[in-house]
C-alpha cells in the first residue's frame, strides 16, 4: 500500500491542445478545430489539492483529458509523473479520473460496488481497503444501501470511492461539486482534502463556481480563461501575486470567485467583451512573462522511474469481478433483481403460453395445416422478441459502464461480453427448456412424445432467443438509444421471417436468388426444425370428404420450405452455429476501439 511519505509530483509543461469543437459526425468529415489550451503549466505534489478554475469553455475538462491521455486531437507539451512521461498505460495503472457522470450497476449495494471494483488486492486486504474508503468518504452508514437509491452527494462520493479503492497516486475530478448543495459541496471538498493528507494522494479537480468556505482546503489553484493561464500556483501566493499586479482582493470577498470573475470574459455587451478580453490577454501575458517555462522537470527523483505500488489486476481476475457483479445484480433482493430474473427466466415461457389461448383445438385438415404454420410464425416472432426485450432492458447499463471504464483500461469489451454471456446463456437455456415444456403439447401430440423431438424444439427456441440477444448487443455497440437498436433489430428479423421462415409466403413464390440467400439466415433452419416437429412427427387423423382436404405433410413442407424431408441434424447445427457464431463475432468486434464519433455518443 502506498505510504504517506511517498513523494509523487505531477507536472504539465507548456501544454497546447487542439480539438474539434464542431464535429461533423462519422460520415460528414472532420469538424472545425480550435486551440483550447495555450501554454498551460501546473505542478501538483503528493497530499496536495489543486483546483482548476474557469468559466464554461475555459478548457478545464480539456486539460484533465490531456493529463489523463483521453483527449482527442493534437497535443504539444509534456505531462510528467516523477519526471517520467505520463503515458496512457501509466496513468491507467497509477492514477484515477472521476467524471461528472458515473454509472453504477443497479441492484448492488455501496459496499458491493466497491468490493467488486477490479484491483490487485484480494481477500482481507481488499475488505480492509473497502472499509477504510467507506469510512473516509462518510459512506459507512449507507454501505448496505442499493446504489439506485443514493442521493447525488452519496453517488458522487461512491464514484470517488471506486477510484480510491485502487489506491491512486494522483486523482483527477471533473467538477465534483456540480449539482451539489452548499453543505454537500463543503463536505465533499473537506473529505478530499483529508484523504489527500491521509493517503498522500495528489488531487486535481475542476471547479466552476467555488464557494469561499472551500478556500482553506485548496493548496494550489490554476485560473484558466479561453485556454490561457491567468495564474497557477499556491493559493496563499495567489493573493500576494494579484495584489502585486494591482488587483487586491477586497475584504469579505471570496478570493476564488473574485479572481475567477477577473479571469472571465464579460459578454454582456460588445464594449465590455473587448475590454475584458484585452485585460485577460494582458494578465495571461504577464503571468507567462513572470513565470518563465522551464525546459527541465521540477522533480527528478528516481531518475524518472515511477514506483508502482501494486500494478494492474490480471485479465482473469477482472473477468471474475465482472462475473460476480453480474450474478450479484441478478440475484439482488429488490425490484432490480426481480426484474432481471423475470426477464432472463420467465419472459419467454409466459410469452409462449399465450399461444394456448389460440391454438388448443387445431385440426388435421388443410385449415389446420395453415393454422400450425401460423403458430410457427408466432413462436419464432415471440422468441426473437423476448430476446430483444431482455437485452435492451438489461445490457445498456453494462454498455454505458463499458464506455466509462474503457478509458481507465480496467477491461475490454470482449472481457465484459464473456462475463455477460457466461451469465445470460445458461439462463436463456433454462428459460428455453421451460418454454419448450409449455409449447411442446401444441406442436406434438403427447402420445407420440420423443426426447429427440423435444431437443429439436429446445434448440429452435434457445437459438432464436440468443441470436436476437446477440444481434441487439451488436447494434448497441454503435446505437446509444436502446429503443432505436430494438427497432433496427426487429426490422432485420421481420425481413428474415418474411423471406426465410416459409410461414408468411412459400418458397415457391420466391425468386431463385432469394431462395438461395435464405440459406444465410438463422430463421430458415429454426423454422425448418419447427416444421419438422409440427408435421413430420405428427400422425394425421383425417378422412377426406367433399369439403375436407387431407394434405400430405411432405407436400406441404415442400411447398412452404422447398424441402419435403428436412435434415434435422443440419438444422440443429446451423441454428446453434448462427447463435454461437454471432456471440463470438460480437466479442471480436467489441475488442477493437470505436471511432471518435461513436465514443462521443456515449459521453454525457
N, C-alpha and C positions, 0 to 999 in steps of 0.2 A: 504494500500500500504506500502511496505517495506520502512522504513525510512533510511536516510543516516547514522544516528548514530547507526543503528543496528550493532551489533558485531557478526559476524559469523567466525568460524575457521574450515577449512577443514584440517584434518591430516591423514597421512598414516604412519603406523609404521611397519617396518620390513616385507615388502611385498615380499613374494616368490610366483611365479606363474609358473605352468607347463601347457603346452598346446600341442596339436597335431600340428606338423609342416609339416607332410606329410600324410594328411588324405587319407584313402582308399576309401571313399565314403560310401553309405548306405549299400552296400552288400559285401564289401571287408574287413570288420572288422576295428578295430582301426589302425590308422597310428602310425608313430614314434612320441614320445613325447620328449619335450625338456624343460629345465628350462630357461624361457625367462626373468624373473625378480628375482633378488637376493638381498634381504635385502634392499629394497627401502624405504626411509623415505622422507617425504615432509610436508610442512606446508604452507597454504595459508590463509590469513586474508581477511576480507571484504574490498573491494576497491582496492585490490592488483591485479597485473597482473604477473603471473608466467609462464615462458617459459620452456618447456621440450625440451632439445636439444640433438640431437644424429643423427648418420647416419642411413641409411636404415637398419632395422633389429636390432636396438639397444634396442627395447622394448617400444618405445614411445606410439604406439597405444595400446599395451597390458596393459600398466599402466593406460591409460584412460579407457579402457574397464573394468579393475578391479575396478577402483573407481566408475564407473557408473553401476557396477554389471551386465555387459553384457558379461563378459569373460566366455568362455567355458574352462573347465579344472579345475585343483586343485589349490586353493589359500590358503596361510597361511599369517597371519598378521592381522592388524586392520586398518579399514578405519573409521574415526570418523568425525562427524559434531557436533561441540559444545560439544565434549566429549561423544556424543551418537553414538552408532554403526550406520553407514550409510547403512541401508538395501536398497533393490531394490525399495520397495514401497516409502521409504522416499526420495530416490534420484529422483524418478519419480515425486514426489509431490513438491519438493523444489529446484531441480537443473535442468540443461539443458545440452544437448550434441549436438554439431553441427558436423556432419561428413563431409568428403570431398565431397561426392555426396549427393545432396538434390533434391528430386523430387518435382516438383510443378505441380498443376493441370492446364493444358493448357486451355486458354480461359479466365482465371481470371486475373484481374489487380493486381498490387502490393498491393494496399490498400485492395482489396477484400481478397487476400490471408491472410493478417494479420488479417482482421476483422473476417474471418471465422475460425481462429485458436481457438480451444476449450479452454476457460479459465473460471474462476469463475466470471469474470467481465461481465457486460452486460450494454446495453443502453449507457448513456452518459459517464460513466466511461470507458467502452470499447472503445468508439470512441476517447476519450481523450488520452487513452493509445496508441492507434494506431497512432494518430497524433504525439505524443511525440516520439515514436520509429522511425517514418518516418523522423522526424527532426534530431534526434540523429545520425541516420545512413546515413544521407545525401541522403535520398530516396524521399524527398518531390517532387522533380522535375519529378520523374518518377512514382509517386503514381498511375497514371491512365494508365500506360504503361502495356501491357499484358506480362505475365511472360515469354512467349516463345520468346519474342524479347529482353530480357535483355542480357547485356554482362556478362562476367564471374564475373567481380567485383561487379556489381549490384546484380547478383544472389547470390553471396556469402554473401553480406550484408543482402539480404532478408532472407536467411536461418538463419542468426543470429537474425534478427528481429522477426522471428517466435518464437524463444525461449525467447527473451526479453519481448515479449507481455505477456508471462506467469509469468513474474516477478520472475526469479530465484534468489536464494541467492548465488549459485555457478554455473558458466558456463564453460563447457569443450569444447574445439575446437580442432579437429584433422587437423593439418596443414592448417589453414585458408588461408595462403598466397600462397598455392601451385597453380602454373599456372598463378599467377598474375604478371603483370609488376611491376618494382620497385616503380613507383609512386602510383599505386593502393595498393600495399602491405603496403607502408608507410601510406597511408590514412586509410587503414583498422586497422592497429595496433594503430594508434593515436585515431581512433574512439573508439576502445575497451578500451583504457586507459582512455579516457574521460568518457565513460559510466561507467567504474568501479568506478571512483572517484565520479561521479554524483549520481549514484544509490546505491553505497555500495555493488555492486555485485562482488564477487571474481571471477577472470578469470584465468583458467588454460589452456594453449594452447601449442601445439607441433609445433616445427619448425625444418626443416632440413637444410636450408641454410639461416640463418638470416643475414640481412644487418646491417651495422654499424648504420644507421640512426634510427633503431628501438630500439637501446640500451637504450636511455633515457626513453622510455615508459615502460620498464620492471622493476618491483620491485624485483622479485626473479628469479632465474634460477636453473634448475636441469639438469646436464650433465649425460647422460646415455651412456654406451658402453657395448654391449652384456649383457644387463640386470643389470649391476653393476653401482653403483653411484660413479662418479668421483668427483662431487661437488653438493651440494644442500644448497641454502641459498640466501641471498640478493645479488644483482648484484654489489653493492658498496663493500661489504665484499669479493666478489669473487676475485676482483683484488688484495686485500691485502692477501688473502689466497694463491693464486697461486704465488704471489711474495715471500711470506714467505717460500714456499717449493721449491723455486729455479726456478720458471717458470714465470718471469715477462713478461707482455705483451709489446712488442716493441712499441715505439711511432708510431703514424699514422697507426697502425694496428687495424683492427676490433676485439675487445676483444672477442666477441661472436664466430666469425669464428676461431680465433686463438686457443681458448681453445676447440672448437669443433674438430678441426684438431688434437689437442693434445689428445683428447678422442676417436679418430677413429683409427681402426686397418689399418695399411698400407699393402695392398695386392699386391703391385707391384712386390714383389719378396719374396722368402721363408725366406731369412735372415731378410728382413725388417718386414715381418709378425711376426716372432718370437720376434724380438727386440721390436716392438710396442706393442705386446701382453703382454710381460713382463713388459713394462713401465706402461701400463694401469692397469694391475693387482696390481702393486705397488701403483699407485695413488688411486685405489679403496680401497686397504687395509689401506692406510694411512688416507684417509678421514674417513673410518669406525672407525679407532682407535682414531682419534682426536675428533670425534663426537659420543660418546657412545649412544647406543639406550636407550631411556627412557621407562620404563615399564608403566608409567602413562601418560595420555594425557597431552598436553601442556596447554589445556584450560579446565577448569572445571566449567564454568559458567552455571548457571541454573540447576545444579545437573543432567546434562546430558539430559535435556529436550530441544528440538528444537522448538522455536516459529514458528507456522505455520501461515503464513500471510493470506492466503485465503483458502487453501485446494484444493481439486481436483474437477473439474466440474462434475456434475451428468451425468449418462448414457443418460438420455433423452436429456439433453442439448447438449451433444456431438453428438447424433444422429441428432438433429435438425441442428447443424452446418454442418454436413456431407451432409444432405439432401439439405440444401440451397446451399452448394458448388456445388453439382451435378446439381442443377437447374441453377445456375449462369453459369456454364460451358456449359450447353446445350443451353441456350438462349443467350450466349455471341455474340456480334456483331463482326464477323470476320470469318476467314476460319474455325477455330475450331468449332464454333457454327453452321455454315452452314453444315459442315461435320457431326456433331453429329445429327442434325435434319434430314438430308438426310438419314443417316443410320437407325435411330430409326423410322422414319415415312414413307419414300418413297421407300426405297430399295426393300422391299417385293412386294408392288404393281407394281413397274416398272419391277421387275424380272418376275412376273406372267403375266404382259401384253404382254410379248414376245410370250406367247402361242397363242395369237391371230393370229400370222403370220403362224401358223402350223395347228391349229385345228378349223378353221372357218367353213369349209364345211365337216362335218363328217356325213356319212350316218348311217342308222339304220340296215345295214346288218351285217354279221359276221365280215367283214373287219372293219366296223365302231365300232363294239364292242371292237375289239383288239386295235383300234386307241384310243378309250376313255380309255382303260386300260393303254395305254402308256401315255396318258395325266395325269392320276392319278399318275403314276410314276414320271413324271416331276414336278407335283405340290408338291409332298412330298419332292423330292430332292431339289427343289428351296426353299421351306420353311425351311428345315434343313440348307441348305447352307447359306441363308440370316441370320439365327440366329448365325451361326458360324462366318461369316464375320463381323457382327456387334459387336460380343463380342470380337474377337481378335483385333478389331480396337479401341474399347473404354475401355475395362476393364483392360488391362495390366498396364496402368498408375496408376490405383487405387490399383492394386495388389502390385505394386512396392512401392506406398505410404504406404500401409499397412505394408510391411516388414520394412519400415523406421520408422513408428510411433509406431509399436508394442513394441519395447524395451523401448519406453518412457511411455508406459502404458496409452496412450491417449484413445484408444478404442480397442475393439476386432474385429476379422474378422467377427463375427456374426453381430455386430453393423454396420459395413461397408456394408455387404450384405443386411441387412434390408433396409438401406438407398438407396442402389443401385437398389434393386428390387422395392422399392416404386416409383422410377422414371422410370425404364425400363419397368415394367409390364404394367402400364397404356399406355405408348407409344406403346408398342407392341400390345395392344388391339385395339387402334385406327388404327394402321397400318394394322392389320388383318381385320378390318371392311372395310377399303378401298380396300384391296386386294380381299376380298370376293365379293365386288361390281364389281371388274374387271373380275374375273374368273367365277362368277355365271352364266352368259349367256352361257358360253361354256359348262358347265355341265348340265344345266337345261334349257329347253325352257321357255322363259319368259311368254308364255301364261299360263304356269302352275306354276307360282311363288307361293312361300309359305314361310311365315315368319319362320316357324319351320325348313324348309329345309335350309334356309339362316343361321339360328343359328347353324345347324349341320356343315355347311361349315366353319363358323367362328371358331367354336371350333377346327376343324381339322387343320386349318391354324395357329391359335394362339397357340395351344398346341404344334404343331410341332416346331414353332419358339422358344417358351420358353424352350422346352425340349433341343433343340440344344444349346441354350444360356446357360442354367444351366449346361449341360454336359461339355461345354467348360470351364466354370468357375471352375468346379471340377478339370479338368485337369490342369488348370493354377495355381492351388494351389501348384503343385509339378513340373510343367514344366515351365521353365523360358522363353523359346523362344516361342512366340505366334504361329508362323508358325508350329512348331513341335506339339503343342497342337491341332491346327486345323487339321493336318494330322491324329493324333490319333483319334479324334472325328469323322472325316469323314470316316475313316476306319471302326469304330464301327457301324456307321449309315448305311453305304453301305451294310454291312453284314445283318443288321436288315431289310433293304428294300428288299434285295435279298431273304431272307427267309420268312419274315412275311407279306409283302405287297400284295402278290398274283399278282403282276404285272410282275415280272421277270420270275417266274415259278409258276405253280398252286400248291395248297396244296396237290392235289392227287399225285404229283410227289415227295413229301417229305416223309421221314421215319416217322413212328408214333411218335417216341420220339421227332423229330424236330417239328412236328405239335403241340405237347403239349408245347414245350418250347417257341414257338412263342407267347403264351398267356402272357408271361412275358415281352413283348416288347410293347412300345407305338405305333410302326408302325402298328401293327395288327389292333388296334382299330381305329386309324386315317384313315387307308386305308379302313376299313370297312365302316366308315361314308361316305367317298368319293365315294365308290362303290354304296352305297345306293342312294346317290344323283344322280349319273350318270345313274343308271339303274332302280332302283325300282320306282322312281318318274317320269320317262320319258315315255310318250306314244310312242310306236314304230310304225311308219308308214312304214310297209314293206310288200310287196307282194311276196311270194315265187315263184320262177321260176326255170327253169332247171339250171341256172347259179347263182342264188341268194338264199342263205340260210338265213332264218329268225330265229335266235336262241331265246329261251325264256330267259328273264333276270334271272329268278330263277335258271335255269340250268347253265347258265354261271357263276353266283356268287357262286353256289355250287361247281363248278369245281375250280374256282380261289381261293375262301376263305374257302371252306369247309362248308359254311352255306348258304342255299337258302334264308333264311329270317333273316338277322342280327337284333339284338336288339339294336336300336339306343340309347336307354336310357343307356344301359350298355356301349356302345361305347363312349358316351359323358362323362359319369362318369369316365371311365377308362382313357380316353385321358387327362382329366383335372387332375386326380389323379397322373398320371405319371409326368406331368409338375410341379404341385404344390409340390408333394412329393419330387422331386429331388431338388427343391429350398429349402425346409425345411431340406433335408439331407445336402446340402451344408452349410447351416447356422450352423448345428450341427458340421460338420467336421471342419469348419473354427474357431470353438470355442476352439479347442484343439491346444496346442503348437506343432509346427512342429519339426521333428528330426533335429539334428545339420547339417547333410549333406544337408537337404533341405534349411535350413536357409543360409548356406554358398553359395548356388546357387544364391541367390538374393542379396548377398553382392558384391558391385563393387570393 
